[in-house]
Every structure is written in C-alpha cells, then in structure tokens.
Amino acid sequence: MARGSGIGAMFGALPGTGGLIGSFISYAVEIRICKQPERFGKGAIEGISAPESANNAAIQTAFTPTLTLGIPGDAVMALMLGVLIIHGITPGLQMISNDPSMFWGLIVNFHFGKVVLLILNIPLIGLWVRILAIPYSILFPASIGFLCIGVYSVNYAVHDLYVLVAFGIAGYALHLLRFPIAPVLLGLVLGPMMEENFRRAMILQRGDPVGFLRQPLSATLLVITALLLLYMIFTKFWAARASEGRDP
C-alpha cells in the first residue's frame, strides 16, 4: 500500500497523467519485486492493494496540475475543469487568491469524502462481497452488455463497437500467448500523449532533436531512461546465462 500510494501520488501530480498510469506501473513494480510473480493473476493481495492505493493517491494529487496549470490528467479531471470554467472560475496559480472559498472547499471535501467512504465501505462490505456470488454465466454476459452500452454511448457510433470486438479478440489472443496486457494498455494510454507532446517539443526546438540534450531536465530524464533500459536488458541477459549454466 505504501509503495502503491507513493507511485500513484508521483504520477498523479504529473501534468497530463492520471490514476490509470500509476495503477499499471504500481502493478508492474509489484510483479518485478515479488519473489513469486506467478501468484499474480490468481488473487495475490499485492496485485490488488498496490494498484488500488496508487489509483486513490493519484486522484488526490491529480488536482495539483488541474487547478494550478489547467492540465487535466483524465476524463474526470477534464470534466471538473470544464465545470469550473463554465461557472467563471479560471484554474491557475491565482485561483487560491481569487477564489479562496472554492479552493479550500475542495480541500475540506477531500477529508469529508474519506469519512463518507469509510461509512459506506465498512458497514456494507458484506453487500459488496455478495456480488462475487453472482454466477459467472450471468455476470459475464451482463458485463459485456454494459460494456457495449458504455462504449456506444461515448460517440453513438457502431464503429466503436467493432473496435471493441477487435481489441477484445486481440486481448484474448495475447492472453493465450502469455503476453503481459499491462504494457499494451500503458501504450494505448501513453501513446497519444507522447506523440502530441513530442510534436509540441519538436516545434519548440524547431525540428532539432539534439535540443532535448541541451536542457538539463530533459537530458537527465533521457539518461535515466537509457540506464533503466540497459539495466533491464542486462538483467534478462544475465538471468538467461545463469539459467543455462544451471541446466545439466
């Protein structure tokens, strides 16, 4: 829970990210540091508590870039940002001084919401657990039906349902081939963000990719990313060499 909360708080505070990214990264971290990763996907408590803690922490810290920079991290923050603008409240660094009642009202609601969640979750835990007793033959088609309704209601386009079916088949195939699904989902979430911000950065650099190395922050992040990639490659390589050495 502590690791998940830390990862979620860090990614939630980044502009343009949300709780989903923190949850997947927290899950991946738990798999990597666990001594028995084969337990994941079979009810391991680490695979449940860490992503949920990351998601809850990211939701809180996501208010920082939303209220100070006007950059939402997910659909919920974007909706809240739109509501504030409709009511004439401009998010930014001056929001605390210009609209102190709104700002401190949000802070109070954070703590009040936690109390309400405790009141709802602890006494009603028996009701939530009974949902697991629903037969799979009923729960599965109901979930598929609600999923199709939700996807169709976004744009009211039948094409979205075809995309849903295609990705469902692709996901099932990846599951049969034992490919990890989390990196695929991370790519789908981070891909559009990365492309948009890369184009924006290239415009600012006037098409010169070397400009990323001239800025201390971007250069440091690139070096850290390269070191992490090299570490993962060499770790896999030495693990394979060690397993070959142990084989008779």
Protein Blocks (a to p, Z undefined) as FASTA:
>chain_A
ZZmmmmmmmmmmpghiafklmmmmmmmmmmmmpmblmlgonopaklmmmmmmmmmmmmmm
mmmmmmmnopafbfklmmmmmmmmmnopacdfklmmmmmmlmmmmmmmmmmmmmmmmmmm
mmmmmmmmmmmmpcfklmmmmmmmmmmmmmmmmnopaklmmmmmmmmmmmmmmmmnopaf
klmmmmmmmmmmmmmmmmmmmmmnnopaklmmmpmklmmmmmmmmmmmmmmmmmmmmmmm
mmmmmpZZ
